[in-house]
Amino acid sequence: MSQVSQPGFQASWFYSFWKFSRPHTIIGTSLSVLGLYLIALSLFSNLVQAQATTPILPLLGAWIACLCGNVYIVGLNQLEDVAIDKINKPHLPLASGEFSPATGKLIVAITGVLALLLAWLQGPFLLGMVGMSLAIGTAYSLPPIRLKRFPFWAALCIFSVRGSIVNLGLFLHFNWVLSAGGKTQNSAFLSIPSAVWLLTLFILVFTFAIAIFKDIPDMEGDLLYNIQTFTLKLGKQAVFNLALWVLTVCYVGMILVGSLRLAEVNSLFLVSTHLVALVWMWWQSRQVDLQDKSAIAGFYQFIWKLFFLEYLIFPIACLFA
């Protein structure tokens, strides 16, 4: 290959890898790592003040380990869903032929090993979180278990990882790091404040909505390959409405918590931002045509943007407390 074409080839490969990594999940993972780090700093600032500087390396290390785990999980799913993705998501690298199956397997193997190795080097809580996430992600996609075939178990896999395992595991890891590897204040680093439980509950319920909504634009391929989903069982409109009301419960719950001052957060900021997000969501939902696959996919990406936003809003509410 000539030197002239080499840069173009590299750019094309990295763009394909970016698509392979499923960018919306990469952004979500990155913000969750940053958000839990900021919450740990805000709630245990006394531990940080005892040190000369705020430690950044633990944040970077956890972020890279989680990104590797993310690529492993979404990559394994694509390896097992090539035929389905040719119908539902033909732009993905394996479905389009940009990546060969051998390339996909190599990427998945390398990122899986790196995720576990990096987590092991950084501490027990991060290793536990990454290990559990990879195990559930494997069970979700890989035969003979392949839990994604069953609506209940598929949803449980998604919201248990994104909702509880990631949030609690990351907070415990960062709290452990900030307490000098668990060597200070006895077992204080094992304490999980009400604000973290609140965020965990919010994300847990929120990701249930993501889990059921994601299959609405994929009905054709799921039906052809016998992947049972709530959309196939209940219909587009019912699942769309259910997801909207689940998200509404999330936001109303946050507004009530802020109004009643039930957590260590800035109540005014928490209430106002979640009220705006709730109104924005319903306004956007009124413009969705359920007969237009691109419109449904667009609203799905909008829900992910609300998910991203929460990992910015909530840590700020903690910092302003």
Solvent accessible surface area in square Angstrom, and as a share of the most:
residue,aa,sasa,rsa
1,M,159,0.71
2,S,66,0.42
3,Q,167,0.74
4,V,138,0.79
5,S,50,0.32
6,Q,66,0.30
7,P,81,0.51
8,G,46,0.44
9,F,100,0.42
10,Q,85,0.38
11,A,64,0.50
12,S,64,0.42
13,W,89,0.31
14,F,131,0.54
15,Y,132,0.50
16,S,6,0.04
17,F,57,0.24
18,W,110,0.38
19,K,30,0.13
20,F,0,0.00
21,S,2,0.02
22,R,41,0.15
23,P,34,0.21
24,H,20,0.09
25,T,15,0.09
26,I,20,0.10
27,I,70,0.36
28,G,0,0.00
29,T,13,0.08
30,S,28,0.18
31,L,30,0.15
32,S,1,0.01
33,V,1,0.00
34,L,66,0.33
35,G,0,0.00
36,L,0,0.00
37,Y,6,0.02
38,L,48,0.24
39,I,0,0.00
40,A,0,0.00
41,L,29,0.14
42,S,29,0.19
43,L,42,0.21
44,F,32,0.13
45,S,49,0.32
46,N,83,0.43
47,L,17,0.09
48,V,21,0.12
49,Q,142,0.63
50,A,91,0.71
51,Q,67,0.30
52,A,110,0.85
53,T,103,0.60
54,T,55,0.32
55,P,27,0.17
56,I,91,0.46
57,L,144,0.72
58,P,27,0.17
59,L,26,0.13
60,L,77,0.38
61,G,18,0.17
62,A,0,0.00
63,W,95,0.33
64,I,81,0.41
65,A,0,0.00
66,C,13,0.08
67,L,33,0.17
68,C,17,0.10
69,G,5,0.05
70,N,12,0.06
71,V,9,0.05
72,Y,34,0.13
73,I,40,0.20
74,V,21,0.12
75,G,0,0.00
76,L,14,0.07
77,N,39,0.20
78,Q,5,0.02
79,L,33,0.17
80,E,61,0.28
81,D,5,0.02
82,V,41,0.24
83,A,45,0.35
84,I,13,0.07
85,D,11,0.06
86,K,119,0.50
87,I,49,0.25
88,N,11,0.06
89,K,50,0.21
90,P,75,0.47
91,H,100,0.44
92,L,3,0.02
93,P,0,0.00
94,L,12,0.06
95,A,12,0.09
96,S,56,0.36
97,G,58,0.56
98,E,82,0.37
99,F,8,0.03
100,S,54,0.35
101,P,85,0.53
102,A,73,0.56
103,T,38,0.22
104,G,0,0.00
105,K,128,0.54
106,L,109,0.54
107,I,15,0.07
108,V,10,0.06
109,A,56,0.43
110,I,85,0.43
111,T,13,0.08
112,G,7,0.07
113,V,99,0.57
114,L,70,0.35
115,A,0,0.00
116,L,75,0.37
117,L,81,0.40
118,L,47,0.23
119,A,0,0.00
120,W,159,0.56
121,L,117,0.58
122,Q,42,0.19
123,G,10,0.09
124,P,82,0.51
125,F,47,0.20
126,L,0,0.00
127,L,59,0.29
128,G,33,0.32
129,M,9,0.04
130,V,3,0.02
131,G,25,0.24
132,M,105,0.47
133,S,8,0.05
134,L,13,0.07
135,A,64,0.49
136,I,43,0.22
137,G,5,0.05
138,T,36,0.21
139,A,22,0.17
140,Y,22,0.08
141,S,0,0.00
142,L,68,0.34
143,P,68,0.43
144,P,121,0.76
145,I,94,0.48
146,R,26,0.09
147,L,36,0.18
148,K,22,0.09
149,R,86,0.31
150,F,84,0.35
151,P,19,0.12
152,F,121,0.50
153,W,122,0.43
154,A,14,0.11
155,A,5,0.04
156,L,56,0.28
157,C,12,0.07
158,I,35,0.18
159,F,39,0.16
160,S,22,0.14
161,V,21,0.12
162,R,33,0.12
163,G,0,0.00
164,S,30,0.19
165,I,24,0.12
166,V,19,0.11
167,N,0,0.00
168,L,35,0.17
169,G,12,0.11
170,L,0,0.00
171,F,0,0.00
172,L,29,0.15
173,H,2,0.01
174,F,1,0.00
175,N,0,0.00
176,W,51,0.18
177,V,30,0.17
178,L,3,0.02
179,S,2,0.01
180,A,55,0.43
181,G,26,0.25
182,G,17,0.16
183,K,177,0.75
184,T,54,0.31
185,Q,95,0.42
186,N,135,0.69
187,S,68,0.44
188,A,34,0.26
189,F,27,0.11
190,L,89,0.44
191,S,61,0.39
192,I,35,0.18
193,P,21,0.13
194,S,55,0.35
195,A,0,0.00
196,V,0,0.00
197,W,131,0.46
198,L,25,0.12
199,L,0,0.00
200,T,7,0.04
201,L,106,0.52
202,F,9,0.04
203,I,0,0.00
204,L,49,0.24
205,V,47,0.27
206,F,0,0.00
207,T,1,0.00
208,F,56,0.23
209,A,0,0.00
210,I,3,0.01
211,A,5,0.04
212,I,2,0.01
213,F,0,0.00
214,K,50,0.21
215,D,21,0.11
216,I,1,0.00
217,P,17,0.11
218,D,12,0.06
219,M,54,0.24
220,E,121,0.54
221,G,0,0.00
222,D,9,0.05
223,L,122,0.61
224,L,119,0.59
225,Y,95,0.36
226,N,105,0.54
227,I,9,0.05
228,Q,63,0.28
229,T,6,0.04
230,F,50,0.21
231,T,1,0.01
232,L,43,0.22
233,K,120,0.51
234,L,99,0.49
235,G,28,0.27
236,K,59,0.25
237,Q,99,0.44
238,A,46,0.36
239,V,0,0.00
240,F,13,0.05
241,N,60,0.31
242,L,72,0.36
243,A,1,0.01
244,L,6,0.03
245,W,142,0.50
246,V,20,0.12
247,L,0,0.00
248,T,15,0.09
249,V,98,0.56
250,C,9,0.05
251,Y,3,0.01
252,V,61,0.35
253,G,29,0.28
254,M,2,0.01
255,I,28,0.14
256,L,100,0.50
257,V,23,0.13
258,G,1,0.01
259,S,65,0.42
260,L,116,0.58
261,R,184,0.67
262,L,110,0.55
263,A,16,0.13
264,E,86,0.38
265,V,14,0.08
266,N,45,0.23
267,S,11,0.07
268,L,147,0.73
269,F,51,0.21
270,L,0,0.00
271,V,34,0.20
272,S,49,0.32
273,T,31,0.18
274,H,0,0.00
275,L,90,0.45
276,V,99,0.57
277,A,2,0.02
278,L,22,0.11
279,V,92,0.53
280,W,101,0.35
281,M,0,0.00
282,W,48,0.17
283,W,151,0.53
284,Q,48,0.22
285,S,6,0.04
286,R,184,0.67
287,Q,108,0.48
288,V,28,0.16
289,D,75,0.39
290,L,20,0.10
291,Q,153,0.68
292,D,59,0.30
293,K,90,0.38
294,S,81,0.52
295,A,30,0.23
296,I,1,0.00
297,A,39,0.30
298,G,40,0.39
299,F,6,0.03
300,Y,22,0.09
301,Q,72,0.32
302,F,16,0.07
303,I,1,0.00
304,W,13,0.05
305,K,119,0.50
306,L,1,0.01
307,F,1,0.00
308,F,28,0.12
309,L,60,0.30
310,E,1,0.01
311,Y,3,0.01
312,L,78,0.39
313,I,15,0.07
314,F,0,0.00
315,P,1,0.01
316,I,62,0.31
317,A,0,0.00
318,C,6,0.03
319,L,86,0.43
320,F,123,0.51
321,A,81,0.63
